[in-house]
Amino acid sequence: MPEPLYLEEIPEYIPLVILNAEEGVFEMRGDVLPEYQSYCETILDWLKAYAGNPNTSTIFRFCIYYIGDKGEQLIKDIINILRTLPNIVIEWHVQTKDLMEYGEDLSEELAFPLRYIDAYL
């Protein structure tokens, strides 16, 4: 299993990312505006390594406040890796109506269900 990965949040740029295989619960929280390809590659490479020897179940929590264009692609790439895992649950913590609609569109586009957690009411 890969070593835990913890990327600290830089508000209005990159989200907090916690990837810890021992716990099997991963999280991305904050604004997703990654400008550096190496940042995206670090996350995707870790997830690919995890996918080679995953836990029997995994939860990934997206708690997103804002998504830029590159952030949209990163989220799609993450979900495309996660969908290969056994017993994967992807939680989409909804902060706004726009993010709810984006999650619904994303789920439809990728043909993969998201579990919506309403955090904006």
Rosetta constraint file for C-alpha pairs under 8 A:
AtomPair CA 1 CA 21 HARMONIC 6.63 0.50
AtomPair CA 1 CA 49 HARMONIC 7.39 0.50
AtomPair CA 1 CA 50 HARMONIC 6.12 0.50
AtomPair CA 1 CA 53 HARMONIC 6.48 0.50
AtomPair CA 1 CA 54 HARMONIC 7.71 0.50
AtomPair CA 2 CA 21 HARMONIC 6.98 0.50
AtomPair CA 2 CA 46 HARMONIC 6.86 0.50
AtomPair CA 2 CA 49 HARMONIC 6.48 0.50
AtomPair CA 2 CA 50 HARMONIC 6.23 0.50
AtomPair CA 3 CA 20 HARMONIC 7.25 0.50
AtomPair CA 3 CA 21 HARMONIC 7.56 0.50
AtomPair CA 4 CA 18 HARMONIC 7.62 0.50
AtomPair CA 4 CA 19 HARMONIC 5.62 0.50
AtomPair CA 4 CA 20 HARMONIC 4.38 0.50
AtomPair CA 4 CA 21 HARMONIC 6.52 0.50
AtomPair CA 5 CA 17 HARMONIC 7.55 0.50
AtomPair CA 5 CA 18 HARMONIC 5.94 0.50
AtomPair CA 5 CA 19 HARMONIC 4.99 0.50
AtomPair CA 5 CA 20 HARMONIC 6.36 0.50
AtomPair CA 5 CA 46 HARMONIC 7.75 0.50
AtomPair CA 6 CA 16 HARMONIC 7.59 0.50
AtomPair CA 6 CA 17 HARMONIC 5.67 0.50
AtomPair CA 6 CA 18 HARMONIC 4.74 0.50
AtomPair CA 6 CA 19 HARMONIC 6.38 0.50
AtomPair CA 7 CA 15 HARMONIC 7.82 0.50
AtomPair CA 7 CA 16 HARMONIC 5.67 0.50
AtomPair CA 7 CA 17 HARMONIC 4.97 0.50
AtomPair CA 7 CA 18 HARMONIC 6.62 0.50
AtomPair CA 8 CA 15 HARMONIC 7.17 0.50
AtomPair CA 8 CA 16 HARMONIC 4.92 0.50
AtomPair CA 8 CA 17 HARMONIC 6.67 0.50
AtomPair CA 9 CA 13 HARMONIC 7.89 0.50
AtomPair CA 9 CA 14 HARMONIC 5.64 0.50
AtomPair CA 9 CA 15 HARMONIC 4.63 0.50
AtomPair CA 9 CA 16 HARMONIC 4.07 0.50
AtomPair CA 9 CA 17 HARMONIC 7.39 0.50
AtomPair CA 9 CA 29 HARMONIC 7.94 0.50
AtomPair CA 9 CA 30 HARMONIC 7.13 0.50
AtomPair CA 10 CA 14 HARMONIC 5.19 0.50
AtomPair CA 10 CA 15 HARMONIC 6.48 0.50
AtomPair CA 10 CA 16 HARMONIC 7.58 0.50
AtomPair CA 11 CA 15 HARMONIC 7.08 0.50
AtomPair CA 11 CA 30 HARMONIC 7.05 0.50
AtomPair CA 11 CA 31 HARMONIC 6.71 0.50
AtomPair CA 12 CA 30 HARMONIC 7.73 0.50
AtomPair CA 12 CA 31 HARMONIC 5.45 0.50
AtomPair CA 12 CA 32 HARMONIC 7.74 0.50
AtomPair CA 12 CA 33 HARMONIC 7.17 0.50
AtomPair CA 13 CA 31 HARMONIC 6.00 0.50
AtomPair CA 13 CA 32 HARMONIC 6.32 0.50
AtomPair CA 13 CA 33 HARMONIC 4.84 0.50
AtomPair CA 13 CA 34 HARMONIC 6.15 0.50
AtomPair CA 13 CA 35 HARMONIC 7.85 0.50
AtomPair CA 14 CA 30 HARMONIC 6.96 0.50
AtomPair CA 14 CA 31 HARMONIC 5.74 0.50
AtomPair CA 14 CA 32 HARMONIC 5.21 0.50
AtomPair CA 14 CA 33 HARMONIC 5.59 0.50
AtomPair CA 14 CA 34 HARMONIC 5.53 0.50
AtomPair CA 15 CA 28 HARMONIC 6.11 0.50
AtomPair CA 15 CA 29 HARMONIC 5.14 0.50
AtomPair CA 15 CA 30 HARMONIC 4.31 0.50
AtomPair CA 15 CA 31 HARMONIC 5.29 0.50
AtomPair CA 15 CA 32 HARMONIC 5.68 0.50
AtomPair CA 15 CA 64 HARMONIC 7.99 0.50
AtomPair CA 16 CA 27 HARMONIC 7.67 0.50
AtomPair CA 16 CA 28 HARMONIC 5.59 0.50
AtomPair CA 16 CA 29 HARMONIC 5.07 0.50
AtomPair CA 16 CA 30 HARMONIC 6.27 0.50
AtomPair CA 17 CA 26 HARMONIC 7.71 0.50
AtomPair CA 17 CA 27 HARMONIC 5.68 0.50
AtomPair CA 17 CA 28 HARMONIC 4.58 0.50
AtomPair CA 17 CA 29 HARMONIC 6.60 0.50
AtomPair CA 18 CA 26 HARMONIC 5.56 0.50
AtomPair CA 18 CA 27 HARMONIC 5.17 0.50
AtomPair CA 18 CA 28 HARMONIC 6.62 0.50
AtomPair CA 19 CA 25 HARMONIC 7.34 0.50
AtomPair CA 19 CA 26 HARMONIC 4.84 0.50
AtomPair CA 19 CA 27 HARMONIC 6.72 0.50
AtomPair CA 20 CA 24 HARMONIC 6.33 0.50
AtomPair CA 20 CA 25 HARMONIC 6.88 0.50
AtomPair CA 20 CA 26 HARMONIC 6.43 0.50
AtomPair CA 21 CA 25 HARMONIC 7.46 0.50
AtomPair CA 21 CA 50 HARMONIC 7.16 0.50
AtomPair CA 21 CA 54 HARMONIC 7.68 0.50
AtomPair CA 21 CA 55 HARMONIC 7.35 0.50
AtomPair CA 24 CA 55 HARMONIC 6.53 0.50
AtomPair CA 24 CA 57 HARMONIC 6.91 0.50
AtomPair CA 24 CA 58 HARMONIC 4.87 0.50
AtomPair CA 24 CA 59 HARMONIC 6.31 0.50
AtomPair CA 25 CA 58 HARMONIC 5.92 0.50
AtomPair CA 25 CA 59 HARMONIC 4.71 0.50
AtomPair CA 25 CA 60 HARMONIC 5.82 0.50
AtomPair CA 25 CA 61 HARMONIC 7.58 0.50
AtomPair CA 26 CA 58 HARMONIC 7.82 0.50
AtomPair CA 26 CA 59 HARMONIC 6.16 0.50
AtomPair CA 26 CA 60 HARMONIC 4.62 0.50
AtomPair CA 26 CA 61 HARMONIC 6.09 0.50
AtomPair CA 27 CA 60 HARMONIC 5.64 0.50
AtomPair CA 27 CA 61 HARMONIC 4.60 0.50
AtomPair CA 27 CA 62 HARMONIC 6.01 0.50
AtomPair CA 27 CA 63 HARMONIC 7.49 0.50
AtomPair CA 28 CA 60 HARMONIC 7.94 0.50
AtomPair CA 28 CA 61 HARMONIC 6.27 0.50
AtomPair CA 28 CA 62 HARMONIC 5.08 0.50
AtomPair CA 28 CA 63 HARMONIC 6.03 0.50
AtomPair CA 28 CA 64 HARMONIC 7.20 0.50
AtomPair CA 29 CA 62 HARMONIC 6.23 0.50
AtomPair CA 29 CA 63 HARMONIC 4.54 0.50
AtomPair CA 29 CA 64 HARMONIC 5.45 0.50
AtomPair CA 29 CA 65 HARMONIC 7.70 0.50
AtomPair CA 30 CA 63 HARMONIC 6.46 0.50
AtomPair CA 30 CA 64 HARMONIC 5.05 0.50
AtomPair CA 30 CA 65 HARMONIC 5.38 0.50
AtomPair CA 30 CA 66 HARMONIC 7.18 0.50
AtomPair CA 31 CA 64 HARMONIC 5.96 0.50
AtomPair CA 31 CA 65 HARMONIC 5.21 0.50
AtomPair CA 31 CA 66 HARMONIC 4.68 0.50
AtomPair CA 31 CA 67 HARMONIC 6.09 0.50
AtomPair CA 32 CA 64 HARMONIC 7.09 0.50
AtomPair CA 32 CA 65 HARMONIC 7.78 0.50
AtomPair CA 32 CA 66 HARMONIC 6.07 0.50
AtomPair CA 32 CA 67 HARMONIC 4.81 0.50
AtomPair CA 32 CA 68 HARMONIC 6.14 0.50
AtomPair CA 32 CA 70 HARMONIC 8.00 0.50
AtomPair CA 32 CA 71 HARMONIC 4.93 0.50
AtomPair CA 32 CA 72 HARMONIC 7.90 0.50
AtomPair CA 33 CA 66 HARMONIC 7.87 0.50
AtomPair CA 33 CA 67 HARMONIC 6.17 0.50
AtomPair CA 33 CA 68 HARMONIC 4.98 0.50
AtomPair CA 33 CA 69 HARMONIC 7.48 0.50
AtomPair CA 33 CA 70 HARMONIC 6.45 0.50
AtomPair CA 33 CA 71 HARMONIC 5.27 0.50
AtomPair CA 34 CA 39 HARMONIC 7.01 0.50
AtomPair CA 34 CA 40 HARMONIC 7.14 0.50
AtomPair CA 34 CA 68 HARMONIC 7.91 0.50
AtomPair CA 34 CA 70 HARMONIC 6.31 0.50
AtomPair CA 34 CA 71 HARMONIC 6.03 0.50
AtomPair CA 35 CA 39 HARMONIC 7.99 0.50
AtomPair CA 35 CA 70 HARMONIC 7.34 0.50
AtomPair CA 36 CA 40 HARMONIC 6.96 0.50
AtomPair CA 37 CA 41 HARMONIC 6.11 0.50
AtomPair CA 38 CA 42 HARMONIC 6.00 0.50
AtomPair CA 39 CA 43 HARMONIC 6.71 0.50
AtomPair CA 40 CA 44 HARMONIC 6.22 0.50
AtomPair CA 40 CA 74 HARMONIC 6.55 0.50
AtomPair CA 41 CA 45 HARMONIC 5.71 0.50
AtomPair CA 42 CA 46 HARMONIC 6.19 0.50
AtomPair CA 43 CA 47 HARMONIC 6.29 0.50
AtomPair CA 44 CA 48 HARMONIC 6.12 0.50
AtomPair CA 44 CA 77 HARMONIC 7.47 0.50
AtomPair CA 44 CA 78 HARMONIC 6.53 0.50
AtomPair CA 45 CA 49 HARMONIC 6.24 0.50
AtomPair CA 46 CA 50 HARMONIC 6.22 0.50
AtomPair CA 47 CA 51 HARMONIC 6.01 0.50
AtomPair CA 47 CA 78 HARMONIC 7.61 0.50
AtomPair CA 47 CA 81 HARMONIC 6.95 0.50
AtomPair CA 47 CA 82 HARMONIC 7.70 0.50
AtomPair CA 48 CA 52 HARMONIC 6.54 0.50
AtomPair CA 48 CA 81 HARMONIC 6.75 0.50
AtomPair CA 49 CA 53 HARMONIC 7.28 0.50
AtomPair CA 50 CA 54 HARMONIC 5.38 0.50
AtomPair CA 51 CA 81 HARMONIC 7.35 0.50
AtomPair CA 51 CA 82 HARMONIC 7.57 0.50
AtomPair CA 51 CA 84 HARMONIC 7.35 0.50
AtomPair CA 51 CA 85 HARMONIC 6.32 0.50
AtomPair CA 54 CA 58 HARMONIC 7.91 0.50
AtomPair CA 54 CA 85 HARMONIC 6.81 0.50
AtomPair CA 54 CA 86 HARMONIC 7.76 0.50
AtomPair CA 55 CA 86 HARMONIC 7.90 0.50
AtomPair CA 56 CA 86 HARMONIC 6.18 0.50
AtomPair CA 56 CA 87 HARMONIC 6.66 0.50
AtomPair CA 57 CA 85 HARMONIC 7.81 0.50
AtomPair CA 57 CA 86 HARMONIC 6.05 0.50
AtomPair CA 57 CA 87 HARMONIC 4.70 0.50
AtomPair CA 57 CA 88 HARMONIC 5.80 0.50
AtomPair CA 58 CA 85 HARMONIC 7.67 0.50
AtomPair CA 58 CA 86 HARMONIC 7.67 0.50
AtomPair CA 58 CA 87 HARMONIC 6.43 0.50
AtomPair CA 58 CA 88 HARMONIC 4.92 0.50
AtomPair CA 58 CA 89 HARMONIC 6.35 0.50
AtomPair CA 59 CA 88 HARMONIC 5.91 0.50
AtomPair CA 59 CA 89 HARMONIC 4.85 0.50
AtomPair CA 59 CA 90 HARMONIC 5.88 0.50
AtomPair CA 59 CA 91 HARMONIC 7.24 0.50
AtomPair CA 60 CA 88 HARMONIC 7.74 0.50
AtomPair CA 60 CA 89 HARMONIC 6.42 0.50
AtomPair CA 60 CA 90 HARMONIC 4.91 0.50
AtomPair CA 60 CA 91 HARMONIC 6.09 0.50
AtomPair CA 61 CA 90 HARMONIC 6.06 0.50
AtomPair CA 61 CA 91 HARMONIC 4.72 0.50
AtomPair CA 61 CA 92 HARMONIC 6.23 0.50
AtomPair CA 61 CA 93 HARMONIC 7.07 0.50
AtomPair CA 62 CA 90 HARMONIC 7.55 0.50
AtomPair CA 62 CA 91 HARMONIC 6.06 0.50
AtomPair CA 62 CA 92 HARMONIC 5.06 0.50
AtomPair CA 62 CA 93 HARMONIC 5.93 0.50
AtomPair CA 63 CA 92 HARMONIC 6.50 0.50
AtomPair CA 63 CA 93 HARMONIC 4.89 0.50
AtomPair CA 63 CA 94 HARMONIC 7.01 0.50
AtomPair CA 63 CA 95 HARMONIC 7.61 0.50
AtomPair CA 64 CA 93 HARMONIC 7.16 0.50
AtomPair CA 64 CA 94 HARMONIC 7.51 0.50
AtomPair CA 64 CA 95 HARMONIC 7.18 0.50
AtomPair CA 64 CA 99 HARMONIC 7.90 0.50
AtomPair CA 65 CA 95 HARMONIC 6.32 0.50
AtomPair CA 65 CA 96 HARMONIC 7.98 0.50
AtomPair CA 65 CA 99 HARMONIC 7.82 0.50
AtomPair CA 66 CA 99 HARMONIC 7.98 0.50
AtomPair CA 67 CA 71 HARMONIC 5.41 0.50
AtomPair CA 67 CA 72 HARMONIC 6.19 0.50
AtomPair CA 68 CA 72 HARMONIC 6.26 0.50
AtomPair CA 69 CA 73 HARMONIC 6.79 0.50
AtomPair CA 70 CA 74 HARMONIC 6.29 0.50
AtomPair CA 71 CA 75 HARMONIC 6.17 0.50
AtomPair CA 72 CA 76 HARMONIC 6.28 0.50
AtomPair CA 73 CA 77 HARMONIC 6.10 0.50
AtomPair CA 74 CA 78 HARMONIC 6.13 0.50
AtomPair CA 75 CA 79 HARMONIC 6.20 0.50
AtomPair CA 76 CA 80 HARMONIC 6.12 0.50
AtomPair CA 76 CA 106 HARMONIC 7.85 0.50
AtomPair CA 76 CA 110 HARMONIC 7.82 0.50
AtomPair CA 77 CA 81 HARMONIC 6.44 0.50
AtomPair CA 78 CA 82 HARMONIC 6.17 0.50
AtomPair CA 79 CA 83 HARMONIC 5.93 0.50
AtomPair CA 80 CA 84 HARMONIC 7.21 0.50
AtomPair CA 80 CA 110 HARMONIC 7.85 0.50
AtomPair CA 81 CA 85 HARMONIC 7.58 0.50
AtomPair CA 82 CA 88 HARMONIC 6.85 0.50
AtomPair CA 83 CA 88 HARMONIC 6.84 0.50
AtomPair CA 83 CA 112 HARMONIC 7.47 0.50
AtomPair CA 89 CA 114 HARMONIC 7.31 0.50
AtomPair CA 89 CA 115 HARMONIC 7.12 0.50
AtomPair CA 90 CA 113 HARMONIC 7.76 0.50
AtomPair CA 90 CA 114 HARMONIC 5.32 0.50
AtomPair CA 90 CA 115 HARMONIC 5.99 0.50
AtomPair CA 91 CA 114 HARMONIC 5.89 0.50
AtomPair CA 91 CA 115 HARMONIC 4.66 0.50
AtomPair CA 91 CA 116 HARMONIC 5.87 0.50
AtomPair CA 91 CA 117 HARMONIC 6.70 0.50
AtomPair CA 92 CA 103 HARMONIC 6.98 0.50
AtomPair CA 92 CA 114 HARMONIC 6.23 0.50
AtomPair CA 92 CA 115 HARMONIC 5.87 0.50
AtomPair CA 92 CA 116 HARMONIC 4.86 0.50
AtomPair CA 92 CA 117 HARMONIC 5.98 0.50
AtomPair CA 93 CA 116 HARMONIC 5.95 0.50
AtomPair CA 93 CA 117 HARMONIC 4.55 0.50
AtomPair CA 93 CA 118 HARMONIC 6.01 0.50
AtomPair CA 93 CA 119 HARMONIC 6.25 0.50
AtomPair CA 94 CA 99 HARMONIC 6.02 0.50
AtomPair CA 94 CA 100 HARMONIC 5.57 0.50
AtomPair CA 94 CA 116 HARMONIC 6.71 0.50
AtomPair CA 94 CA 117 HARMONIC 5.90 0.50
AtomPair CA 94 CA 118 HARMONIC 5.01 0.50
AtomPair CA 94 CA 119 HARMONIC 5.37 0.50
AtomPair CA 94 CA 120 HARMONIC 6.40 0.50
AtomPair CA 95 CA 99 HARMONIC 6.50 0.50
AtomPair CA 95 CA 100 HARMONIC 7.60 0.50
AtomPair CA 95 CA 118 HARMONIC 7.10 0.50
AtomPair CA 95 CA 119 HARMONIC 5.36 0.50
AtomPair CA 95 CA 120 HARMONIC 4.73 0.50
AtomPair CA 96 CA 100 HARMONIC 6.34 0.50
AtomPair CA 96 CA 120 HARMONIC 5.73 0.50
AtomPair CA 97 CA 101 HARMONIC 6.28 0.50
AtomPair CA 97 CA 120 HARMONIC 7.99 0.50
AtomPair CA 98 CA 102 HARMONIC 6.10 0.50
AtomPair CA 99 CA 103 HARMONIC 6.03 0.50
AtomPair CA 100 CA 104 HARMONIC 6.27 0.50
AtomPair CA 100 CA 116 HARMONIC 7.96 0.50
AtomPair CA 101 CA 105 HARMONIC 6.14 0.50
AtomPair CA 102 CA 106 HARMONIC 5.99 0.50
AtomPair CA 103 CA 107 HARMONIC 6.00 0.50
AtomPair CA 103 CA 114 HARMONIC 7.53 0.50
AtomPair CA 104 CA 108 HARMONIC 6.24 0.50
AtomPair CA 104 CA 114 HARMONIC 7.96 0.50
AtomPair CA 105 CA 109 HARMONIC 6.02 0.50
AtomPair CA 106 CA 110 HARMONIC 6.04 0.50
AtomPair CA 107 CA 111 HARMONIC 5.63 0.50
AtomPair CA 107 CA 112 HARMONIC 5.16 0.50
AtomPair CA 107 CA 113 HARMONIC 5.52 0.50
AtomPair CA 107 CA 114 HARMONIC 6.26 0.50
AtomPair CA 108 CA 112 HARMONIC 6.78 0.50
AtomPair CA 108 CA 113 HARMONIC 7.80 0.50
